[in-house]
């Protein structure tokens, strides 16, 4: 848990927990045998305390409570030492993949609420295929105990099966046994299904249908490839498969293109770890090449034909607020647009702002922000929402957009809420500057003068000037004598 100041995590802060699973007997055994030696007793107690915030026979979210209950449940003192112990216990659970912590900030009340998302313990096969977890457990319990523990968690097949060499699948498929009515989908049921979907779904699960399946990927992947053994292990890593699906949706890639990328050299470490940044860079190159080919194809097909301009598809830059742009008000609702800002890739968001192909200048600008600055997708979407909705088209330059992105990066804006607050502050500043500019123009054009000068054109304060009042008046003999006496006196003092 990243806490810059210990006062950001106290017993007075509220929290809630969520989980989408229930622990079985095997899960509890794996937790005690594998995870508890790595994290310690306090972290194990912290995990179970959060787990039982939701009923055993249910999944979902708990109610909001103060963290005082967590401190008292763990037997920690309500002071700095107790807070530090709780932070360390949560950090150990996060490091081994059992917990994710989020801070939800309310800009109105300036309150921070902690969200604890529990994760199911890995199965024994998944755990021992993760080298960093296996090596950490070896350091905690020793090599011999690790080998014995691994053998005790799985049962071997009977020895008699060694004589059976032919294996035939006899499973009954669903479509041979059950028949479903061919009627259309019930609209009310479909709408209720969509509305009941979880609102905090991860960006990798934006699309309801899975574009890249591991089984289909293995059918197309070369058998003699050096990376095949690493790709086969991806079936045991649902998180990486989710990232691959999100990458395919972001850059509009299909299974053959993903297989070609994973087959290239330099995509995996020697231990099988996927180099995500390198994979994303090469996927972006394919995306740009596809865009170039599409543009050339369109130019070839349109050659010799008169293009008709559809005035209904012209993009008019208008004043845009953080709720919803005017150009989208007839297409999507405010809730749907906010969901798009949070979950859509920036490439898909750019395409929605242009009736045709996205100009290459904009593609290169936001590509640099994504790959070099590494701003999160929701932050880039808010940036697109801001710059493409401004009323001054002359400000849509590379330097202007890059300056906003650099400012976001320098201020540590890495979430959707922070980006919205930043954009709102910028809009207030723009309104204030516009009012000031209009006020200066009004006073300059009014023609009202003060002291012979225009009030709007005066830039410096008026200074006194020596005036010519006629001939110089000569001094009298008495005045000359007084001046000489004063000079002699001053000379004597010196």
N, C-alpha and C positions, 0 to 999 in steps of 0.2 A: 504494500500500500504506500503510495507516494504522498507523504504529508510534509510540507515545507515547514510548517509551524505546528507544534504540538497542540496549540489551542484550536486548530482546525478539526481536531478529533477529540471530543470530550464526551463525558457521560450525559451532557445536556443536549447533544445533537440527537435528532430523531433518525430512525432507520426502518427499513422493511426488508424482508428476504423473499426470494422466489426460487422455485425449482419445478422442473417438468418431469420428475422421475420419483420413484420410491425405491428405497434400498431393500434388496432381497437378502436372504441368508448368505449367499455367496458374496454379495457386495460387502456385507459387514465383515466377513472373514478376510476379504482382500484388503479392506481398509485397515483392519487391525494388524494383518501380517505384513503388508507392503508399505502403506502410507504412514501409519503411526510411528514406526521406527525412524522415518525420515523427518517428520514434522515435530514430534514430541507430544507429551500428554496434554499440554495447554491448547495447542492447535487442534488436537483431536476432539477435546471437549468443546472448543469453539465451533467446530464443524457440526457436531451433534446438537449443540444448543440452537444453532441457526436452523438445522434440519427440522427440529420439532416445533418450530414456529408455525409451520403448516401441518395440518392434520395428517396422520399416517396414511389414510385412505384417500387423500386428495392431493392435487398439484395446483400450482398457481402462486398467488401472492399472499403475504401475511399483512396484518394491519400495522399502522404506524405506531411505533413505540419509541421511548427514549432509550438511549444506549446505557442508561443506568442499570437496566435489567440485565444487560449482557455482562457488565462489570461485576454485579453482585452474583450472577450465576456462575461466573468463572472464579469467584473469590478474590477479585482484584480490588485494591484500594482505589478510592475516588480521588486520585492525585496524579501528578506527572508520571510517577513510576508505573502506576497501573495503566495509564494510557499508553505508555511506551510498550509495555508487555502485550497489550491487546493489539497494537499495530504490528509488532513482530509476529504474533501468532497468526494474524490474518495474512501477513506477507508470506509466511511459509506455505500456507494453504494455496495462495495464489501461484507461488513458484512451481508447485507440483501439479497444478491444473485442477484443483478441487474447488476453487472459489474465484469469482470475478467481482470487483468492487467498483461502484460508480458513485459519483457525487452529483446529485440533482440540485441545481441552484434556482431559486426563485428570485428574479430581479426586483420584484415589488417589495417583498418582505425581507430580502437579503438573507434568506434562510437556506442552509445546505442540509439536504437529507441524504443519508447514505443508503445505497442499494447493494445488498449482498445476493449475488446469483450463484447458487450452488451447482456443482457439476458432479455427474456420476463417476465413481471410481472406474478406472480402466479395467478391462478384463485382463487375465493373466497373460494371454498372448499379446495383447496390445501393450501392456506394461513392459514386458521383457523385449519387445521390439523397439522400445524407446531407449536409446543408449544412455542418455543423460540420466534418466530415472534409475536404470539398472546400475550404473556406476555409482550413483549416490547411495543407493541401498547397499551396494557392496562395501562402500566405505563405512556405513553405519553398523552392519551386522557381520561383515566378513565374507570371504569368498566361499568357504565351505558351507556356511549357513545359507548363502544365496542359492547355491546349486541344490541343496536339499529342499529348500523352500519351493523352488520352481518345480521340482519333480513331485512334491506333495500336493500341489494345487491342481494337477490334471491326472486323470486316470488313463492308462494305456489301453489300447485295444487288445482283445484276447489273442493269444499266440496262435490259436487254431486258424485265424483268418489269413495267416501267411500262406496257406496252401491254396487259397482262392484267388485266382488271378483275374477273372472276368467280373466286372462290376457294371450292372445295368440299372439305370434309374427307372423306378416303377411308381413314381409320384403321380397322383391324379391332379391335373391342372384345374384351375377354377372354371374355365369356360366349358369344360366337358361335363361338369356336374351341375352348375347353376346357370339359370337363364334370367336375364334382367329385361324388363319391359323396354321396348324400343321407343317409348314416348319421349318427348322433349323434356329437358331439365326444368323442374319447377322454378319459376322466377323468384317466388317468395323464399323458397328454400335456399336458392343460390345467393340471394341478397342477405339472408340471415347468416349464411356461412361466411360471407365476406366480412360482414360487420362484426362477427364474433372472432375474427382472426386477431392474434396478439398484435398490439400496437408497437411493441418494442422488438420487432423481429430484426435479426441481423441483416446487414446489407447484402451478405452472400446469399440470403434466401429471399431476395426480392422477387424473383420469378418463381411462380408456382410449379412450373415444369422444369425438370432437371435437363439441362442441355447436354452436359458431358457426363455420361455414365461410365463407370470403371469397366464394366464388362464389355461394352462396345469399344472402349478405348483399347483394351487388350486385344480385341480381334484385329484391329488395324495397326497395332504397334509392331515394328519389326522384331522377329524372334531372335535374330543374331545381334541385336543392339546391345551395347555395353550398359546402357541405362535401363534395360528391361527389368532387371532384378529390383531396381529402385522404384520403377513404375508399378510393379506388382505389389509392393508394400503400401501403395497409396490407398488400397482398398481398406486398410486398417486405420486410415487417417481421414475420418469424415470432415475434419476441419480443413485440411488441404484440398480435398475434393470440392468443398464449398467455395474455397478461394479460386479454384480453377474454373468453376462454373461462373463465378462473378467476373473473372477475367474474360471468359468467352463472351459473356453478355456485354461487357464494357467495350470491347474492341470488335464485336460481331465476328467471332471466330467459330469454326466448326470443329468436329472431332479430328479430321485429318490434319488440320492446321495445329491443333494442340499436340497431337502425336508428333508432328514434325518438330515442334519447338522442344518437346521433352526428349527427343532423340539427339539433339545437338550437344556438342561438347561444351562443358562449362556451365551446365544447368544444375548439376548436382555436385555436392561435396563428395569427398571420398567415402564418407560414412552414410551417404544417401540423403542428406539434408537438402531440400530444394532451395535454390538461390532465387528467392522471390523477386528481388529487384532486377536481376538480369533477365528473368523470364518476362517481366513486365516491359522492360525496354525492348526486347525482341518482338513481343506481341504488338507493341506500338509501331514498330517498323512495318510489320505486315499490314496493320491498319492503315498506315499512310500510303503504302503501295496499292492497296485495294482502292482507296479513295482516288488515287491518281488514275488507275485503270478505268474506274467508273466515269471520271470526268472525260477521259479521252473517248470512251464509248459513247457518251452522250453527245459530245461534239461531232463525232462521226455520223451518228444517226440524225442529228439536227442539221447537217450540212446540206445546203440547197433548199431548206425549208424556211418559211417565214414564221418566226416565233410570234405568238400572240401573247400579249401582256394581259394577265388577269389582274384587274385592279383590286379584286377581293383578297389577293394573296400578298399584297404589298405590306412590308413590315414598317410600321410607323413607330418611331421611337417616341415614347410618351413618358410622362412622369409615372414612376412605378413605386409602389409601396411594398412593404414586406409581406402584406397579406396575399395578394394575387395580382399579377399584371393584367392590364386591361385586355390585352390580346388573347388571354386564356380564359376570360370570364365566361365565355359562351361554350367552352369545351370541358373544363374541369371545375370541380368545386374547390373551395378554399382548403378543405381537409385533404383532398386528393393532391392538390398542388404542394402543400406542406409535406406530405408524405413523399412526393417526388424529390423535393429538395433534400430530404434526409436520406433517401435510399438509392436514388438513381445515380449511375455513373455520370461524370461530367460530360463525357462524349455524347450520351443520350440526351442530356439536358441542353447541350449546345444545338443539337439537331432540331429541338422543339422551337427554338427562336428564329429559325430560318426556314422559309417555304421550300427552298431547294437545298443544294449542297452548302455546307458550311465553308466560308472563305478560308483559304489556307492560312492567312495571317492570324485569324483567331485560333485555328487549330494549333499552330506553332506556339502561340502565346500561352495557351492553357496547357499544352503538352509540357512546356518548360516548367510551369508552376507545379504540375503533377509529379514529374519525374525528378526535377532538381530541388524544388522547395519542399516536396513531399507533404503538401497540405492535405488533410483528409478530404474525402469526396464531398461531404456535406458543406464544408467551408468553401470549396471551389464552386459548388452550386450556388451558395449565397453570393459569392463574388460575381458569378454570371448574372444572377438575378439583379444585382445592383448596377453593374456597368451597362448591361444591355437594355436597361429600362430607363436610363437617364435621358432627359430631354435635349441635352446638348450633344449632338452627334460628333462635333469637332473634338470632343474630349475622349473619344474612343480610339486612343492610340496605344501603341505598345508601351511607351513610357508611363502613361497614366495607369493602365491596368497593372503593370509591373510594380509601380510605386505602392498601389493599394495592397497587392499581394505581399510585398516586402514588409509593409507596415504590419500586416496581419501576422506574418512570421515572427517579426521582432517582438510583438506584444504577446506571443504565446497563444494565439487563438487556434484552438484545436478541436472545438466542439461546435455544434450547431447553435447552441444558446449563446456562446461567446461571440460567434460571428453575427448573430442577429443584433446583439447589443452594440457591437462595433458599428454596424451599418446604420443603426438608429442614431448613434452619436454623430456619425458623418452627415446624415441627412439634416440633423438639427444645425450643425455647423454650416452646411451649405445654405440653409434657409437664412441664418443670421448674416452670412456674408452677402447674400442676395439683397436682403433688406438694407444693409449698410450701403451697398452699391447704388441701389435705387434712391436712397435718401440723399446721397451726394449728387446724383444726377438731377434730382428735383430742385435742390437748393441752387445748383449751378445754372439751371435753366430758368429759374424764377425771375432773375434780373433785379432782385432787391439789393440796394446798395446801402452800405453803412460807412459813413465818414468818407464818401467819395470813392469807395471800392466795393466791388461785388463780394457778398458774403461767401458765395460758393467758390469763387476763384482765389480767395486769399489763402495762401499757403504758409506765410511767415507772420509773426507778430509785428505790429506797427512799431517803428523806431522813431525816436525824436530826431529832428533835423534842425541844424542851425539856420536861422532865417536872417535875411538882410533887411534891417530896420532903418537904413539910411546912413548918413555920415557918422563916423566915430566921434563920440563926445570927448573933448580934451579934459584932462585932470587939472584941478586947481592947485595952487602952490601949497595949501595946507594938506591936501591929499598926497602930494608928492613927498612932503616932509614926513608924513606918517609912514609911507611905504619905505623910505630910506631908513628911518629909525627901526622899523621892523626887520629890515634886511641886516642892519648892523647887529641887532640883538641876536638874530639867528646865527650870524657868522661868529659872534663871540661865544655862543653856546657850543658851536662845533669845535 
